[in-house]
């Protein structure tokens, strides 16, 4: 098992994103850089990104460049969303996720996030969330 938000978890997701034919195909039609910031975790703040552009989708540690959207949330919120105990849309509405940047880009990239969700589910099977 790999620990949620660890470097091993980021590496596993990076490999799955690179291997996802759906994400790579969507990267031909969509462009977005998303930075995810999770605060107050066991190892402090963790920053990772998804970069989709020019026919390539990549995932890894650090911020997106260029960054279109940034989402910041506490560890508790991230765990809730990752395990399905908390609905992401509800977390946005209740202010538990701080969203900054180009919301139009985020909305137009929804097919990318649908494909990314499938990748997250495969890694979640090998993840411990404690």
HELIX and SHEET records of a PDB file:
HELIX    1   1 UNK A    7  UNK A   19  1                                  13    
HELIX    2   2 UNK A   21  UNK A   26  1                                   6    
HELIX    3   3 UNK A   75  UNK A   83  1                                   9    
HELIX    4   4 UNK A   88  UNK A   93  1                                   6    
HELIX    5   5 UNK A  103  UNK A  108  1                                   6    
HELIX    6   6 UNK A  110  UNK A  124  1                                  15    
SHEET    1   A 2 UNK A   2  UNK A   3  0                                        
SHEET    2   A 2 UNK A 127  UNK A 128  1                                        
SHEET    1   B 5 UNK A  56  UNK A  61  0                                        
SHEET    2   B 5 UNK A  44  UNK A  53 -1                                        
SHEET    3   B 5 UNK A  32  UNK A  41 -1                                        
SHEET    4   B 5 UNK A  69  UNK A  74  1                                        
SHEET    5   B 5 UNK A  97  UNK A 101 -1                                        
END                                                                             
